[in-house]
Amino acid sequence: MTGSIPHKIEELASYLYGEDEARRFVERLANILEREAPRKEMLRGLEDAKLRSRLSERDCLLITYADSLGRRDLGKSNHPLPPLRVLREFLDERGRGLFSHVHVLPFFPSSSDDGFSVVDYRSVESGHGDWADMRELGRGFRLVFDLVMNHSSAHNAWFEGFLRGDVGFDHWYLTRPEDYDSSPVVRPRTSPLLTDFRKADGESLRVWTTFSADQVDLNFGNPEVLLEFLSIILFYISIGAGTLRLDAIAYLWKEDGTSCINHPKTHAVVKLLRGFLDYLDLGTMILTETNVPHDQNVAYFGSGDEAHLVYNFALPPLVLHAAVSGDAGPLGRWAEKLERPPAGCHFLNFLASHDGIGLTPASGLVDEAAFAETLARVVAKGGRIAYKSGPAGTTPYELNSSYLSAVAPEGSASVQSRARAFLTTQAVMLSFDGVPAIYIHSWLGSGNWIEGMERLGYNRAINREKLEAEVLEAELDEEGSLRNLVNTGIDRLLRYRKLRAAFAPGVPQEILPAEGPLFALLRGPDAAGRRVLCVSNFSDSQRLFAFDNPLARGELCVPAFGTVWREYERGSLISELAI
């Protein structure tokens, strides 16, 4: 990082706030950078920080809560150990060499929404551990932190200052009058958009709350709010964050009379963040979380000047439909038309996360009646459907289920069949061009946590079970158990993948003609001229895949609920993995 703040940042600030305010913005940003100078020196000292940011076939991201795993001190105290320490020890033993990145979901003090109602952006929830635990985790894995910008907790000191009328916080949050017309606003909830609060002087306010009454939306029309988050970014990088996940970023900028989603000024804020990180030149990446239709989602790549990584949100519902219905056609047709991201940008390919399976990105890609049948079959196995509100009324938004429970056959199906059906979905995701991401409960073979969902009272809990490490380890080591079969299967896929450069982000991908339950793609050639053929079967009987391509001609027998990966060099088969 050298020289003055780039003119591009001032230009974007001018678009957001006007020329006069943009000059003040740049001056304030320069002051923040000067104030953070000792921290910047520490950042420069991070060993091979920029080298570690380069993405390859060896990269895979693990998504987890800080407290997904628990363990008690078996010594004198028998007290619970800090979950971040438990997570690090577990990953050191079982995840080393498999995962390069760990996305630790919001671990800050929070008042609701499993961490996404942030009370203090610069602290670790005391029950999870401390910054030393986070730094220790970062020594073995590149860290992904959430930057929850759209809203804060209603118990955040900023909002409390806003309600008190403290100087400096009076324009930090958004209010609207009693008769405000919110009908154009698109949001992923059916709860009221405005929530009543009372100021310290007794004045009643109606505050914008996109997600819940406890999550109050910040006003990015106030440049001081954006400057505060730029300061927070510096702090997170100093802890070891290599990627910043912009949570719910699509809803950031509000303008009356518009849908208040994907606003041009939201994209300008993302461009400004990208310009700031490029200026720091530490290899820090941006990942945008925009669970919207595919064309809107990929717009967050910009022209290669916004996000480095964008979630491939259409992939989870399309793979789900293929697995449940046995029809891989919609998945294949979509994948065949999938455009490659701009140079230096990549999809983050995933199937499950802490949230549910987004349904909006599949809009227009699957026959509505067939997709409705798929959803009904998942609901029959314990899943739930969440809804959103918008100008068109209330529509399905999200399917809440463990991915394993959603796609694995039930009834008379054997444990082996259930594991294989699930592993087939994971193999498809891992074969796609981009960077793969696996949710911890997928890696550990977890099913629906119905008890937790009913006890906690919200649908998303179905896929957020807290596990005791000792019990989990015994189940993972029990040969032939569902957890064991899933976990060892994913490990085999990852270990094979990481040794083949044809799987590197940016290496060409070709979708091959296939019918019915078969999905096939070809990765490569890599720099050595090698290619990998990946064929998956979403049916309960073996199928033949006929291929006639630059590799060879012939037929491949793909087992029921199975996947075959074959590596070729100059048309000769040199390795194979069958799941």
Number of C-alpha atoms within 10 A of each C-alpha: 12 7 6 9 18 13 11 13 22 21 17 20 24 17 14 20 17 13 15 10 16 20 16 14 21 20 14 15 20 14 12 16 17 12 12 15 12 11 17 18 11 12 19 16 10 12 9 11 18 14 10 14 17 10 17 18 21 22 23 25 24 25 23 21 24 27 21 19 23 21 19 16 11 10 7 6 8 10 11 13 16 21 21 27 23 23 23 22 13 15 19 14 10 14 16 12 18 21 23 18 22 28 25 21 20 23 26 24 23 22 18 15 17 18 20 22 25 28 23 17 20 13 13 20 18 12 16 22 19 17 16 13 18 22 16 15 22 19 11 17 26 20 25 27 23 24 25 20 20 22 26 26 26 24 17 21 14 21 22 16 17 19 22 16 15 12 9 11 19 16 18 20 23 19 20 15 10 10 6 11 11 18 15 14 20 20 21 21 18 17 15 14 20 22 19 13 16 13 14 13 9 10 9 12 18 17 22 24 25 26 21 22 19 20 26 26 28 25 22 24 19 17 19 18 17 21 17 12 16 19 15 15 18 19 18 21 21 20 18 23 25 26 25 23 21 20 20 20 24 24 23 24 22 22 12 12 11 13 18 20 21 20 16 11 18 21 22 20 22 23 23 22 21 21 20 18 19 16 16 17 14 19 16 21 20 23 25 26 21 25 23 22 17 21 9 14 21 22 17 27 26 17 13 17 19 25 29 24 26 26 25 24 27 27 24 24 27 25 26 26 27 26 25 22 20 19 22 26 20 17 22 23 14 17 18 15 9 11 9 15 20 14 11 15 23 24 24 23 27 25 28 24 21 20 17 25 27 24 25 19 24 24 15 10 16 18 11 12 9 13 22 13 14 21 22 14 16 24 16 10 16 16 23 18 21 20 16 17 20 17 12 9 11 14 17 14 22 21 24 26 30 30 29 24 21 28 28 24 21 13 5 7 11 12 17 15 19 20 27 25 27 28 29 26 26 27 23 22 23 24 26 27 24 30 28 26 25 24 21 21 27 25 21 20 25 21 20 23 20 18 12 18 17 12 9 12 10 12 22 25 26 25 27 24 20 15 16 13 17 12 10 15 16 12 17 19 14 13 12 14 16 22 26 20 23 28 22 17 21 24 18 15 20 21 13 16 24 19 12 18 22 29 30 24 23 24 19 17 22 15 19 18 17 18 13 15 20 25 25 24 22 24 24 24 19 17 10 11 13 21 28 28 21 25 26 29 32 32 23 16 12 14 21 14 19 13 17 11 11 10 19 13 11 11 12 14 15 22 20 19 29 28 27 20 22 17 22 20 15 14 15 11 15 12 12 14 14 16 21
